[in-house]
Amino acid sequence: MKNLRLLPDLHRQQKIVRLDFAFDRELIALVKSQKRARWSQTQQSWYFPAKEFQLDVFYQTFEDSVLIDYSQLKKHSPVNHIIKKKIIPYEPKSIPRLSSLYREQLVLKRYSKIQ
């Protein structure tokens, strides 16, 4: 009997349910017949958007021909693996007063105007 694993994953910052199975033309034809099934070229696998995925409908369709492992769907959510970077805005610090000699040198070289 053929094996198929359902894995939670992310694709283009959206939650998906990825199908992991060995290459089999009959199984691919079954997956293609499902609504909302899509192929990801970057992940090299078939997937369903998580919002539109219904496990019971999927299971009823494939239960006769495939052994389905959906244990990973219950364990964790792919959102836990995303590290969101906190963007800190740049705040310039106050510039200390320049010494008069250094300021004159900058003005002479035309690097700065007198303030």
MDTraj code that builds the backbone (N, CA, C; nanometers):
import mdtraj as md
import numpy as np

residues = "MET LYS ASN LEU ARG LEU LEU PRO ASP LEU HIS ARG GLN GLN LYS ILE VAL ARG LEU ASP PHE ALA PHE ASP ARG GLU LEU ILE ALA LEU VAL LYS SER GLN LYS ARG ALA ARG TRP SER GLN THR GLN GLN SER TRP TYR PHE PRO ALA LYS GLU PHE GLN LEU ASP VAL PHE TYR GLN THR PHE GLU ASP SER VAL LEU ILE ASP TYR SER GLN LEU LYS LYS HIS SER PRO VAL ASN HIS ILE ILE LYS LYS LYS ILE ILE PRO TYR GLU PRO LYS SER ILE PRO ARG LEU SER SER LEU TYR ARG GLU GLN LEU VAL LEU LYS ARG TYR SER LYS ILE GLN".split()
xyz = np.array([
    [0.0843, -0.1181, 0.0000],
    [0.0000, 0.0000, 0.0000],
    [0.0891, 0.1247, 0.0000],
    [0.0449, 0.2260, -0.0685],
    [0.1214, 0.3504, -0.0806],
    [0.1069, 0.4340, 0.0463],
    [0.2133, 0.5101, 0.0780],
    [0.2124, 0.5964, 0.1953],
    [0.2054, 0.7423, 0.1529],
    [0.1329, 0.8216, 0.2311],
    [0.1202, 0.9649, 0.2061],
    [0.1211, 1.0346, 0.3418],
    [0.2068, 1.1351, 0.3560],
    [0.2127, 1.2120, 0.4804],
    [0.1592, 1.3519, 0.4562],
    [0.0835, 1.4023, 0.5514],
    [0.0341, 1.5392, 0.5487],
    [0.1164, 1.6199, 0.6482],
    [0.1805, 1.7245, 0.5979],
    [0.2700, 1.8038, 0.6812],
    [0.2269, 1.9500, 0.6813],
    [0.2247, 2.0140, 0.7986],
    [0.1979, 2.1582, 0.8005],
    [0.3224, 2.2320, 0.7546],
    [0.3037, 2.3365, 0.6778],
    [0.4187, 2.4086, 0.6240],
    [0.3760, 2.5508, 0.5881],
    [0.4733, 2.6287, 0.5409],
    [0.4475, 2.7637, 0.4933],
    [0.4922, 2.7749, 0.3487],
    [0.4117, 2.8452, 0.2698],
    [0.4477, 2.8702, 0.1304],
    [0.4037, 3.0123, 0.0985],
    [0.4995, 3.0970, 0.0670],
    [0.4725, 3.2382, 0.0399],
    [0.3978, 3.3048, 0.1560],
    [0.4469, 3.2813, 0.2760],
    [0.3938, 3.3372, 0.4006],
    [0.2478, 3.2995, 0.4263],
    [0.2046, 3.1859, 0.3766],
    [0.0701, 3.1367, 0.4026],
    [0.0794, 2.9933, 0.4523],
    [-0.0090, 2.9582, 0.5451],
    [-0.0122, 2.8225, 0.5971],
    [-0.0647, 2.7281, 0.4898],
    [0.0023, 2.6152, 0.4772],
    [-0.0410, 2.5134, 0.3812],
    [-0.0340, 2.3756, 0.4469],
    [-0.0971, 2.2790, 0.3829],
    [-0.0831, 2.1387, 0.4179],
    [-0.0136, 2.0735, 0.2990],
    [0.1101, 2.0305, 0.3220],
    [0.1920, 1.9754, 0.2140],
    [0.1773, 1.8245, 0.2102],
    [0.1696, 1.7685, 0.0901],
    [0.1606, 1.6239, 0.0711],
    [0.2992, 1.5698, 0.0413],
    [0.3397, 1.4699, 0.1180],
    [0.4722, 1.4107, 0.1006],
    [0.4540, 1.2625, 0.0670],
    [0.4928, 1.2250, -0.0554],
    [0.4791, 1.0865, -0.0977],
    [0.5791, 1.0572, -0.2084],
    [0.6079, 0.9283, -0.2288],
    [0.6966, 0.8855, -0.3361],
    [0.6234, 0.9027, -0.4691],
    [0.7008, 0.9259, -0.5747],
    [0.6426, 0.9503, -0.7065],
    [0.5568, 0.8313, -0.7491],
    [0.4318, 0.8614, -0.7845],
    [0.3386, 0.7600, -0.8312],
    [0.2348, 0.8299, -0.9192],
    [0.2259, 0.7887, -1.0431],
    [0.1359, 0.8556, -1.1377],
    [-0.0116, 0.8445, -1.0966],
    [-0.0519, 0.7310, -1.0444],
    [-0.1913, 0.7145, -1.0026],
    [-0.2248, 0.8076, -0.8858],
    [-0.1333, 0.8178, -0.7924],
    [-0.1541, 0.9043, -0.6761],
    [-0.1568, 1.0517, -0.7166],
    [-0.0709, 1.0883, -0.8096],
    [-0.0689, 1.2258, -0.8599],
    [-0.2018, 1.2582, -0.9297],
    [-0.2547, 1.1634, -1.0056],
    [-0.3833, 1.1848, -1.0722],
    [-0.4952, 1.2031, -0.9687],
    [-0.4903, 1.1277, -0.8593],
    [-0.5900, 1.1438, -0.7533],
    [-0.5791, 1.2819, -0.6878],
    [-0.4568, 1.3254, -0.6640],
    [-0.4359, 1.4566, -0.6015],
    [-0.4838, 1.5676, -0.6946],
    [-0.4537, 1.5551, -0.8221],
    [-0.4968, 1.6560, -0.9194],
    [-0.6484, 1.6665, -0.9277],
    [-0.7172, 1.5560, -0.9026],
    [-0.8629, 1.5574, -0.9112],
    [-0.9269, 1.6327, -0.7943],
    [-0.8512, 1.6568, -0.6885],
    [-0.9032, 1.7295, -0.5724],
    [-0.9106, 1.8783, -0.6010],
    [-1.0145, 1.9418, -0.5476],
    [-1.0253, 2.0868, -0.5605],
    [-0.9192, 2.1509, -0.4730],
    [-0.8655, 2.2617, -0.5178],
    [-0.7679, 2.3431, -0.4448],
    [-0.6291, 2.2799, -0.4341],
    [-0.6050, 2.1661, -0.4944],
    [-0.4714, 2.1062, -0.4929],
    [-0.3808, 2.1863, -0.5853],
    [-0.2615, 2.2167, -0.5372],
    [-0.1678, 2.2974, -0.6165],
    [-0.0291, 2.2365, -0.6097],
    [0.0500, 2.2639, -0.7111],
    [0.1882, 2.2181, -0.7178],
    [0.2805, 2.3352, -0.6847],
    [0.3763, 2.3107, -0.5973],
    [0.4757, 2.4125, -0.5632],
    [0.6082, 2.3741, -0.6266],
    [0.6546, 2.4569, -0.7179],
    [0.7811, 2.4300, -0.7841],
    [0.8973, 2.4476, -0.6867],
    [0.8863, 2.5436, -0.5962],
    [0.9959, 2.5684, -0.5017],
    [1.0094, 2.4569, -0.3994],
    [0.8976, 2.3994, -0.3547],
    [0.9034, 2.2913, -0.2566],
    [0.8987, 2.1533, -0.3202],
    [0.8757, 2.1493, -0.4490],
    [0.8679, 2.0238, -0.5238],
    [0.7662, 1.9270, -0.4621],
    [0.6478, 1.9790, -0.4311],
    [0.5445, 1.8939, -0.3732],
    [0.4063, 1.9544, -0.3978],
    [0.3057, 1.8711, -0.3763],
    [0.1676, 1.9148, -0.3858],
    [0.1246, 1.9687, -0.2507],
    [0.0325, 2.0663, -0.2523],
    [-0.0143, 2.1230, -0.1265],
    [-0.1569, 2.1746, -0.1406],
    [-0.2173, 2.1982, -0.0241],
    [-0.3485, 2.2606, -0.0135],
    [-0.3357, 2.3817, 0.0767],
    [-0.4022, 2.4922, 0.0469],
    [-0.4060, 2.6024, 0.1430],
    [-0.4729, 2.5530, 0.2718],
    [-0.4141, 2.5845, 0.3867],
    [-0.4637, 2.5312, 0.5137],
    [-0.6062, 2.5763, 0.5436],
    [-0.6432, 2.6964, 0.5010],
    [-0.7782, 2.7468, 0.5266],
    [-0.8843, 2.6642, 0.4543],
    [-0.8484, 2.6104, 0.3398],
    [-0.9451, 2.5391, 0.2568],
    [-0.9336, 2.3876, 0.2678],
    [-0.8395, 2.3380, 0.3483],
    [-0.8166, 2.1944, 0.3590],
    [-0.9144, 2.1318, 0.4581],
    [-0.9809, 2.0241, 0.4155],
    [-1.0721, 1.9506, 0.5019],
    [-1.0228, 1.8071, 0.5113],
    [-0.9752, 1.7708, 0.6298],
    [-0.9136, 1.6402, 0.6498],
    [-1.0120, 1.5269, 0.6267],
    [-1.1347, 1.5407, 0.6736],
    [-1.2310, 1.4319, 0.6585],
    [-1.2642, 1.4030, 0.5121],
    [-1.2806, 1.5063, 0.4325],
    [-1.3079, 1.4878, 0.2888],
    [-1.1866, 1.4256, 0.2202],
    [-1.0692, 1.4739, 0.2543],
    [-0.9456, 1.4209, 0.1963],
    [-0.9291, 1.2736, 0.2332],
    [-0.9512, 1.2425, 0.3596],
    [-0.9351, 1.1053, 0.4080],
    [-1.0322, 1.0102, 0.3390],
    [-1.1567, 1.0515, 0.3224],
    [-1.2563, 0.9661, 0.2569],
    [-1.2199, 0.9397, 0.1110],
    [-1.1584, 1.0363, 0.0467],
    [-1.1207, 1.0205, -0.0936],
    [-1.0049, 0.9223, -0.1102],
    [-0.9081, 0.9272, -0.0191],
    [-0.7848, 0.8511, -0.0357],
    [-0.7753, 0.7248, 0.0494],
    [-0.8704, 0.6980, 0.1376],
    [-0.8545, 0.5893, 0.2337],
    [-0.8441, 0.4504, 0.1694],
    [-0.9047, 0.4296, 0.0531],
    [-0.9017, 0.2973, -0.0098],
    [-0.7688, 0.2663, -0.0774],
    [-0.7000, 0.3696, -0.1266],
    [-0.5796, 0.3441, -0.2060],
    [-0.4489, 0.3843, -0.1389],
    [-0.4566, 0.4600, -0.0275],
    [-0.3351, 0.5157, 0.0320],
    [-0.3431, 0.5083, 0.1844],
    [-0.2302, 0.4812, 0.2468],
    [-0.2198, 0.4888, 0.3925],
    [-0.1801, 0.6322, 0.4276],
    [-0.2666, 0.7057, 0.4966],
    [-0.2453, 0.8479, 0.5236],
    [-0.1936, 0.8671, 0.6651],
    [-0.0814, 0.9379, 0.6774],
    [-0.0244, 0.9739, 0.8077],
    [-0.0478, 1.1233, 0.8285],
    [-0.1380, 1.1586, 0.9188],
    [-0.1680, 1.2987, 0.9454],
    [-0.1291, 1.3389, 1.0884],
    [-0.0401, 1.2649, 1.1506],
    [-0.0004, 1.2922, 1.2890],
    [0.0718, 1.4267, 1.3035],
    [0.1448, 1.4691, 1.2015],
    [0.2179, 1.5966, 1.2086],
    [0.1243, 1.7171, 1.2074],
    [0.0058, 1.7013, 1.1524],
    [-0.0893, 1.8122, 1.1497],
    [-0.1347, 1.8502, 1.2900],
    [-0.1425, 1.7521, 1.3778],
    [-0.1901, 1.7776, 1.5130],
    [-0.0795, 1.8246, 1.6064],
    [0.0459, 1.7975, 1.5741],
    [0.1569, 1.8280, 1.6652],
    [0.1864, 1.9762, 1.6779],
    [0.2060, 2.0420, 1.5674],
    [0.2473, 2.1827, 1.5745],
    [0.1975, 2.2592, 1.4529],
    [0.1993, 2.3877, 1.4702],
    [0.1601, 2.4778, 1.3629],
    [0.2864, 2.5361, 1.3001],
    [0.2907, 2.5586, 1.1675],
    [0.4112, 2.6143, 1.1056],
    [0.4402, 2.7574, 1.1472],
    [0.3422, 2.8245, 1.2067],
    [0.3639, 2.9628, 1.2483],
    [0.4669, 2.9696, 1.3604],
    [0.4790, 2.8624, 1.4393],
    [0.5753, 2.8603, 1.5487],
    [0.7189, 2.8689, 1.4988],
    [0.7417, 2.8344, 1.3739],
    [0.8766, 2.8327, 1.3199],
    [0.9165, 2.9644, 1.2552],
    [0.8261, 3.0586, 1.2497],
    [0.8569, 3.1868, 1.1885],
    [0.9191, 3.2778, 1.2934],
    [1.0298, 3.3371, 1.2600],
    [1.0927, 3.4344, 1.3480],
    [1.0644, 3.5707, 1.2895],
    [0.9878, 3.6481, 1.3615],
    [0.9558, 3.7811, 1.3128],
    [1.0610, 3.8783, 1.3641],
    [1.1186, 3.9516, 1.2740],
    [1.2194, 4.0496, 1.3108],
    [1.1524, 4.1796, 1.3514],
    [1.1981, 4.2328, 1.4604],
    [1.1452, 4.3596, 1.5060],
    [1.2268, 4.4706, 1.4416],
    [1.1598, 4.5599, 1.3752],
    [1.2275, 4.6701, 1.3070],
    [1.2356, 4.7872, 1.4028],
    [1.3573, 4.8279, 1.4304],
    [1.3799, 4.9404, 1.5200],
    [1.4102, 5.0623, 1.4344],
    [1.3300, 5.1673, 1.4455],
    [1.3564, 5.2866, 1.3652],
    [1.4860, 5.3553, 1.4079],
    [1.5544, 5.4119, 1.3103],
    [1.6806, 5.4796, 1.3373],
    [1.6532, 5.6155, 1.3984],
    [1.7157, 5.6394, 1.5094],
    [1.7043, 5.7689, 1.5758],
    [1.8450, 5.8270, 1.5884],
    [1.8754, 5.9325, 1.5134],
    [2.0104, 5.9885, 1.5222],
    [2.0345, 6.0495, 1.6597],
    [2.1542, 6.0269, 1.7065],
    [2.1906, 6.0816, 1.8359],
    [2.2418, 6.2241, 1.8161],
    [2.2397, 6.2996, 1.9212],
    [2.2857, 6.4380, 1.9097],
    [2.4348, 6.4404, 1.8793],
    [2.4725, 6.5301, 1.7916],
    [2.6126, 6.5425, 1.7511],
    [2.6826, 6.6361, 1.8505],
    [2.7941, 6.5923, 1.9050],
    [2.8639, 6.6783, 2.0001],
    [2.9185, 6.8034, 1.9303],
    [2.9349, 6.9065, 2.0044],
    [2.9890, 7.0309, 1.9501],
    [3.1309, 7.0079, 1.9016],
    [3.1571, 7.0567, 1.7821],
    [3.2906, 7.0409, 1.7246],
    [3.3832, 7.1488, 1.7766],
    [3.5066, 7.1101, 1.7887],
    [3.6038, 7.2112, 1.8314],
    [3.6185, 7.3157, 1.7210],
    [3.6552, 7.4333, 1.7585],
    [3.6621, 7.5433, 1.6616],
    [3.7669, 7.5173, 1.5538],
    [3.8794, 7.4562, 1.5885],
    [3.9834, 7.4284, 1.4883],
    [3.9342, 7.3257, 1.3854],
    [3.8671, 7.2236, 1.4353],
    [3.8169, 7.1207, 1.3452],
    [3.7070, 7.1774, 1.2552],
    [3.6226, 7.2607, 1.3097],
    [3.5161, 7.3226, 1.2328],
    [3.5740, 7.4107, 1.1226],
    [3.6771, 7.4876, 1.1535],
    [3.7412, 7.5726, 1.0521],
    [3.7988, 7.4887, 0.9395],
    [3.8578, 7.3761, 0.9764],
    [3.9175, 7.2894, 0.8748],
    [3.8082, 7.2341, 0.7810],
    [3.6957, 7.1978, 0.8361],
    [3.5858, 7.1472, 0.7536],
    [3.5333, 7.2552, 0.6596],
    [3.5245, 7.3770, 0.7092],
    [3.4758, 7.4876, 0.6272],
    [3.5748, 7.5185, 0.5166],
    [3.7045, 7.5163, 0.5485],
    [3.8057, 7.5443, 0.4477],
    [3.8051, 7.4400, 0.3361],
    [3.7787, 7.3148, 0.3710],
    [3.7750, 7.2082, 0.2695],
    [3.6369, 7.1956, 0.2063],
    [3.5473, 7.2842, 0.2471],
    [3.4110, 7.2901, 0.1956],
    [3.3312, 7.1603, 0.2252],
    [3.3596, 7.1013, 0.3396],
    [3.2826, 6.9842, 0.3830],
    [3.1602, 7.0240, 0.4648],
    [3.1641, 7.1405, 0.5210],
    [3.0552, 7.1805, 0.6075],
    [3.0383, 7.3301, 0.6079],
    [2.9163, 7.3725, 0.6334],
    [2.8895, 7.5150, 0.6499],
    [2.8988, 7.5484, 0.7976],
    [2.9213, 7.6712, 0.8272],
    [2.9294, 7.7140, 0.9659],
    [2.7883, 7.7122, 1.0243],
    [2.7770, 7.6543, 1.1421],
    [2.6458, 7.6464, 1.2059],
    [2.6344, 7.7462, 1.3170],
])
top = md.Topology()
chain = top.add_chain()
for i, resn in enumerate(residues, 1):
    res = top.add_residue(resn, chain, resSeq=i)
    for name in ("N", "CA", "C"):
        top.add_atom(name, md.element.get_by_symbol(name[0]), res)
traj = md.Trajectory(xyz[None], top)
